[in-house]
Amino acid sequence: MADMKTRRRLERSEALRDRAHRLIPAGAHTYSKGDDQFPANAPGFIVRGSGARVWDPDGNEYVDWGMGLRAVILGHAYPRVVAAAREQLELGSNFVRPSPLEADLAERLVELIPSAEMVKLAKNGSDVTTAGVKLARAATGRDMVAVCADHPFFSVDDWFIGSTVVGAGVPKAVSDLTVSFRYNDLDSVNALFTANPGRIAAVILEPIAFERPADGFLEGLREICTREGAILIFDEMISGFRFGLRGAQQRFGVTPDLSTFGKGLGNGFSVAALVGRRDIMELGGLRHTKERVFLLSTTHGGETHAIAAALATLAELEERDVATALTRTGAALLDGLRAIANDCGIADNVRLYGEPCSPALAILDRDGAPSAELRTLFMQEMVDEGVLIPYIAPSFSHGPEELERTLEAARRALPVVAQALESGVSGLLIGPAVKPVFRRYN
């Protein structure tokens, strides 16, 4: 472990931290960015980024593997994306009527995404997943929603948050309308429809997260929803574009009724999309005589600079075959980390899993259970070596230099984890362990 005297200076971060907590609940506007998600020596704030590097208020530089909660798929301040946004900002960013760019992006998504016949834009993932659920309820006349229990987050809105342990403030009448099933378990899905006949409007899940879909699982979901008259929704916030330009739905050959995209869509700019079947999506439009669905109506949903950024991002993703590059980078990192863990004698305690383009890392204790303390210790030691790795989100800007710097940091960090496995974290971990975002009490 690095000596305390060699730890990075964080005076400005600490001063800003006190100010932020006085003014902002949790000190940040996104819970995943909160202090409880990082080791004590991590920078409290980031002031700028370039490519796969970021800098904190004290001038410390880090290789960044978090990449804006997996949103920055190309790299921070990516020139082509920034130029597209800047060009639009010179023309104004928000108008009283739609910009032609809105149709341009919608048309591009329809060209790319198998499930897209119409598109509605918004600013974040919660907007569009909630809009999808509303559409499903309107289209089916039903009120219940089935969510995948193995996928941690779908929306900040009551229909989902009420089903978690952080359900304070959500009426029970609302939370009772959400039920859950298990990934790769069609029996659990069928059981929900049996227990709630004619009531389930939608089934929503990520088509792939860290576990691959078992043979026939996604196809089985498609068949069940068709048979039961429910709407199948794929949340492709993360899998979209990272697993392929046309989404995981194209990769696995299963087309949902509705799907949602964001994060990598704008390379960090605030833009998200709900796409889906015309007959369902048009319920939120003007060209029908059915009961009207107030689908999405956001003041900032049509901001031109974010849409221009999305168009530039999609062009770069296609022209540079970014999805293949992410897989290559992720695989190299995973191979390197596994080799180092093996050299340290802790290969069984360093669990690296998931697809290389979006993998996960867990540190297991001597009993084989995930350990928050050991994971925090690993992150702490990586921070000391100038690497931020709360999770692993390869970007197009992660090159050989960032990869080698990360592996060199791991060569110093994993022996400390090995030491802690032998004798405990006391004297090694300098602050509290990270905590789950979803927990009932602080």
C-alpha positions in Angstrom: 0.0 0.0 0.0 1.3 3.5 -0.8 2.5 5.4 2.2 0.2 8.1 3.4 2.9 10.7 2.6 2.8 9.7 -1.1 -1.0 9.9 -1.5 -2.3 12.5 -3.9 -3.1 15.9 -2.7 -6.9 16.4 -2.5 -7.3 19.7 -0.6 -9.5 21.4 -3.2 -11.6 18.2 -3.5 -12.1 18.1 0.2 -13.1 21.8 0.4 -15.6 21.3 -2.5 -17.0 18.2 -0.8 -18.1 20.1 2.3 -19.7 22.8 0.2 -21.5 20.3 -2.0 -23.0 18.3 0.9 -24.3 21.6 2.4 -26.1 22.4 -0.8 -26.9 19.1 -2.5 -28.5 16.0 -1.0 -25.8 13.3 -1.1 -23.4 15.9 -2.5 -24.1 14.9 -6.1 -27.0 14.8 -8.5 -26.4 11.1 -9.3 -26.3 8.5 -6.6 -23.7 6.5 -8.4 -21.3 9.4 -8.2 -21.7 9.8 -4.5 -18.9 9.5 -1.8 -20.3 6.2 -0.7 -19.4 4.6 -4.0 -15.7 5.4 -3.9 -12.7 4.8 -1.6 -11.7 7.6 0.8 -8.7 8.6 -1.3 -10.7 9.0 -4.6 -11.1 12.5 -6.0 -14.3 14.1 -4.9 -14.8 15.9 -8.2 -13.6 15.8 -11.8 -13.0 19.1 -13.6 -12.1 18.0 -17.1 -11.5 15.0 -19.3 -9.7 14.2 -22.5 -9.9 10.8 -24.2 -9.6 8.2 -21.4 -8.0 10.6 -18.9 -9.6 12.9 -16.3 -8.3 15.5 -13.9 -9.5 16.5 -10.4 -9.6 20.0 -8.9 -6.1 19.5 -7.5 -4.6 18.8 -10.9 -4.2 15.0 -10.4 -4.5 13.0 -13.5 -6.2 9.6 -13.8 -6.9 6.9 -16.3 -10.7 6.7 -16.2 -12.6 3.4 -16.6 -15.9 4.7 -15.3 -16.4 7.0 -18.3 -19.4 9.0 -17.2 -21.4 6.0 -15.9 -20.7 4.1 -19.1 -22.1 7.0 -21.2 -18.8 8.2 -22.7 -18.3 5.5 -25.3 -15.9 7.3 -27.6 -13.9 9.4 -25.1 -14.1 12.6 -23.1 -14.3 15.8 -25.2 -14.2 13.6 -28.4 -13.3 16.1 -31.1 -15.9 15.1 -33.8 -18.7 15.1 -31.2 -17.7 18.4 -29.6 -17.4 20.0 -33.0 -20.9 18.9 -34.0 -22.4 20.2 -30.8 -20.4 23.5 -31.0 -21.7 24.1 -34.5 -25.3 23.8 -33.4 -24.8 25.9 -30.3 -23.7 28.8 -32.6 -27.2 28.5 -34.2 -29.2 28.3 -31.0 -30.0 25.2 -28.9 -33.8 25.3 -28.3 -36.7 26.7 -30.3 -40.5 27.0 -30.1 -40.9 24.5 -33.0 -38.9 21.3 -33.6 -35.5 21.3 -35.3 -35.0 19.2 -38.5 -32.3 17.5 -36.5 -35.0 15.7 -34.5 -36.2 14.0 -37.6 -32.6 13.3 -38.7 -31.8 11.4 -35.5 -35.1 9.6 -35.5 -34.6 8.5 -39.1 -31.0 7.3 -38.3 -32.3 5.2 -35.4 -35.1 3.7 -37.5 -32.4 2.7 -40.0 -30.3 1.1 -37.4 -32.5 -0.5 -34.7 -34.6 -3.5 -35.6 -37.5 -2.6 -33.2 -37.6 1.1 -34.3 -40.4 2.2 -36.5 -41.0 5.5 -34.6 -38.8 7.4 -32.2 -39.4 9.7 -29.2 -36.4 11.6 -27.8 -35.8 12.7 -24.2 -32.9 13.6 -21.9 -32.3 10.6 -19.8 -33.0 6.9 -19.4 -35.7 7.2 -16.8 -37.7 9.4 -19.1 -37.9 6.8 -21.8 -38.3 3.7 -19.8 -41.2 5.3 -17.9 -42.6 6.4 -21.2 -42.4 2.9 -22.5 -44.2 1.5 -19.5 -46.9 4.1 -19.9 -47.3 3.2 -23.6 -47.5 -0.5 -22.7 -50.3 0.2 -20.1 -52.2 2.3 -22.6 -51.8 -0.2 -25.4 -52.9 -3.2 -23.3 -55.3 -1.6 -20.9 -53.5 -3.4 -18.1 -51.7 -2.0 -15.0 -48.9 -4.3 -13.9 -45.3 -4.4 -15.0 -42.8 -7.3 -14.7 -39.2 -6.2 -14.2 -36.0 -8.4 -14.2 -34.8 -8.7 -10.6 -31.2 -9.3 -11.8 -30.9 -6.0 -13.5 -30.4 -3.2 -10.9 -31.9 -0.1 -12.4 -34.6 0.9 -14.8 -35.9 4.3 -13.7 -36.1 6.9 -10.9 -39.8 6.9 -11.2 -42.2 5.3 -8.7 -43.2 2.3 -10.9 -39.7 0.9 -10.5 -38.2 2.6 -7.4 -41.2 1.4 -5.4 -40.1 -2.2 -6.1 -36.7 -1.6 -4.5 -35.5 -1.3 -0.9 -35.3 2.4 -1.4 -39.1 2.8 -1.8 -39.6 5.5 0.7 -42.2 8.0 -0.6 -43.8 5.6 -3.0 -47.4 4.6 -2.3 -47.9 0.9 -1.7 -50.7 1.0 -4.3 -48.1 1.9 -6.9 -45.3 -0.5 -5.8 -47.8 -3.4 -5.7 -48.2 -3.1 -9.5 -44.6 -4.1 -10.1 -43.6 -7.7 -9.9 -40.2 -9.4 -10.8 -38.8 -12.4 -12.6 -35.3 -13.8 -12.8 -33.0 -13.5 -15.8 -32.6 -16.8 -17.9 -35.6 -18.2 -16.0 -38.7 -18.5 -18.3 -40.5 -20.5 -15.6 -40.4 -17.4 -13.3 -41.9 -15.3 -16.2 -44.7 -17.8 -16.8 -45.4 -18.0 -13.1 -46.1 -14.2 -13.1 -48.6 -14.4 -15.9 -50.3 -17.4 -14.2 -50.5 -15.6 -10.9 -51.8 -12.3 -12.5 -53.9 -13.3 -15.5 -54.7 -10.5 -17.9 -53.0 -7.9 -15.7 -49.3 -7.6 -16.9 -48.9 -4.8 -19.4 -45.1 -5.1 -20.0 -42.1 -7.2 -19.4 -38.9 -5.1 -19.2 -35.3 -6.2 -18.9 -31.8 -5.6 -20.3 -31.3 -8.1 -23.1 -27.8 -8.7 -21.8 -26.0 -7.3 -18.8 -23.2 -9.3 -17.2 -24.8 -12.7 -17.9 -25.3 -13.9 -21.4 -28.8 -14.9 -22.4 -29.2 -18.7 -22.3 -30.2 -20.4 -25.5 -33.8 -19.7 -26.1 -34.4 -17.3 -23.2 -34.9 -14.1 -25.2 -36.8 -16.0 -27.9 -39.0 -17.5 -25.1 -39.7 -14.1 -23.6 -40.8 -12.9 -27.1 -43.1 -15.9 -27.4 -44.6 -15.5 -23.9 -45.3 -11.8 -24.4 -46.9 -12.4 -27.8 -49.0 -15.2 -26.4 -50.1 -13.3 -23.3 -50.7 -10.0 -25.1 -48.0 -8.1 -23.1 -45.5 -5.6 -24.5 -41.8 -6.7 -24.5 -39.4 -3.8 -23.6 -35.7 -4.1 -24.0 -33.7 -1.5 -21.9 -30.6 -1.0 -24.1 -29.3 2.0 -22.2 -26.0 0.2 -21.7 -26.1 -2.7 -24.3 -27.1 -0.4 -27.1 -24.1 0.5 -29.3 -21.6 -1.0 -26.8 -22.7 -4.6 -27.9 -23.1 -3.5 -31.5 -24.2 -0.6 -33.6 -27.7 -2.0 -34.0 -28.1 -3.0 -30.3 -28.1 -6.3 -28.5 -31.5 -7.0 -30.1 -29.8 -7.3 -33.5 -26.9 -9.3 -32.0 -29.3 -11.9 -30.5 -31.9 -11.8 -33.2 -34.9 -11.0 -31.0 -37.0 -7.9 -31.7 -38.9 -6.4 -28.8 -42.0 -4.2 -29.1 -40.3 -1.2 -27.5 -36.7 -0.4 -26.6 -34.8 2.4 -25.0 -31.4 3.8 -25.7 -29.1 6.4 -24.1 -25.7 6.7 -22.5 -23.5 5.9 -25.5 -26.0 7.5 -27.9 -24.6 10.9 -27.3 -21.1 10.1 -25.9 -22.0 11.9 -22.6 -24.4 14.5 -24.0 -27.9 14.3 -22.6 -30.0 12.4 -25.1 -32.1 9.3 -24.9 -34.6 7.6 -27.1 -37.7 5.4 -26.9 -38.2 3.5 -30.1 -40.7 0.9 -31.1 -43.6 -0.4 -33.1 -45.6 2.2 -35.0 -49.0 1.1 -33.7 -47.8 1.4 -30.1 -45.7 4.6 -30.5 -48.4 6.4 -32.5 -50.6 6.3 -29.4 -48.5 9.2 -28.2 -49.0 11.1 -31.4 -51.6 13.2 -33.2 -52.6 11.0 -36.1 -55.1 8.7 -34.5 -58.6 8.8 -33.0 -57.9 6.7 -30.0 -57.5 8.0 -26.4 -54.5 10.2 -26.3 -51.3 9.1 -24.4 -49.3 12.1 -23.0 -46.1 10.3 -23.8 -43.1 12.6 -23.5 -43.1 16.3 -23.5 -39.8 17.8 -22.3 -38.7 21.4 -22.8 -35.1 20.2 -23.4 -35.8 17.0 -25.3 -35.1 18.6 -28.6 -31.9 20.5 -27.7 -30.1 20.7 -31.0 -26.5 20.5 -29.7 -27.2 17.1 -27.9 -29.0 15.7 -31.0 -26.1 16.9 -33.2 -23.7 15.1 -30.8 -25.8 11.9 -31.1 -25.7 12.0 -34.9 -21.9 12.5 -34.8 -21.5 9.7 -32.3 -23.5 7.3 -34.4 -21.5 8.2 -37.4 -18.2 7.6 -35.5 -19.5 4.3 -34.1 -20.3 3.0 -37.5 -17.3 4.3 -39.4 -14.7 3.3 -36.8 -16.3 -0.1 -35.9 -16.2 1.0 -32.3 -18.0 -2.0 -30.9 -15.3 -4.3 -32.1 -12.6 -2.0 -30.6 -14.4 -2.0 -27.2 -14.4 -5.8 -27.2 -10.7 -5.9 -28.1 -9.7 -3.5 -25.4 -11.9 -5.1 -22.7 -10.5 -8.5 -23.5 -6.9 -7.3 -23.2 -7.7 -5.7 -19.9 -9.4 -8.8 -18.5 -6.6 -11.1 -19.7 -4.0 -8.9 -18.1 -5.9 -8.6 -14.8 -6.4 -12.4 -14.7 -2.7 -13.0 -15.2 -1.8 -10.6 -12.4 -4.3 -12.1 -10.0 -2.9 -15.6 -10.9 0.7 -14.4 -10.2 -0.5 -13.1 -6.8 -2.1 -16.4 -6.0 -5.6 -14.9 -5.8 -7.1 -16.0 -9.1 -10.1 -17.5 -7.3 -10.7 -14.3 -5.5 -10.7 -11.9 -8.4 -13.8 -12.5 -10.4 -13.9 -11.0 -13.9 -17.1 -11.7 -15.8 -19.4 -10.5 -18.5 -18.7 -9.5 -22.1 -15.4 -7.8 -22.7 -17.1 -4.7 -24.1 -18.9 -4.2 -20.7 -17.3 -6.5 -18.1 -17.6 -6.6 -14.3 -15.1 -7.1 -11.5 -15.7 -8.5 -8.0 -13.3 -9.3 -5.2 -14.3 -12.4 -3.3 -13.4 -13.1 0.3 -11.9 -16.4 1.5 -15.4 -18.0 1.6 -16.0 -17.0 -2.0 -18.5 -14.2 -1.2 -18.2 -10.7 -2.8 -16.5 -8.4 -0.4 -17.2 -4.7 -0.4 -14.1 -4.1 1.8 -11.7 -5.9 -0.6 -13.2 -4.3 -3.6 -12.8 -0.9 -1.9 -9.2 -1.7 -1.1 -8.5 -2.6 -4.7 -10.1 0.7 -5.9 -8.1 2.6 -3.2 -4.8 1.2 -4.4 -5.6 1.8 -8.0 -6.5 5.4 -7.2 -3.1 5.8 -5.6 -1.6 4.6 -8.9 -3.7 7.1 -10.9 -6.5 4.8 -12.1 -10.2 5.3 -11.4 -11.9 1.9 -11.8 -15.2 1.9 -9.9 -16.3 -0.5 -12.8 -15.0 -1.2 -16.2 -16.4 0.7 -19.2 -14.0 0.4 -22.1 -14.1 3.4 -24.5 -12.7 3.9 -28.0 -10.1 6.2 -26.4 -8.6 3.5 -24.2 -5.4 2.6 -26.0 -2.2 0.7 -25.3 -0.8 3.3 -23.0 -3.9 3.5 -20.8 -4.1 -0.3 -20.8 -0.5 -0.8 -19.7 -0.8 2.0 -17.1 -3.8 0.2 -15.7 -2.1 -3.2 -15.6 1.0 -1.7 -14.0 -1.3 -0.2 -11.3 -2.9 -3.6 -10.8 0.5 -5.2 -10.3 0.9 -2.9 -7.3 -2.8 -3.1 -6.1 -3.5 -6.8 -6.2 -0.7 -7.9 -3.9 -2.2 -5.6 -1.3 -5.5 -7.4 -1.8 -3.7 -10.7 -1.4 -2.2 -9.4 1.8 -5.7 -8.4 3.1 -7.0 -11.8 2.2 -4.4 -13.3 4.5 -4.6 -10.9 7.4 -7.6 -8.6 6.9 -8.0 -5.0 5.7 -7.2 -3.4 9.1 -4.3 -1.0 8.5 -4.7 -1.2 4.8 -8.1 0.3 4.1 -8.1 4.0 5.0 -11.8 4.7 5.0 -15.2 3.0 4.9 -16.1 0.4 2.4 -18.3 1.3 -0.5 -22.0 0.6 -0.1 -24.8 -0.5 -2.4 -26.7 2.3 -4.0 -29.9 0.5 -3.2 -30.1 0.2 0.6 -32.9 1.1 3.0 -30.8 3.2 5.4 -27.5 5.2 5.0 
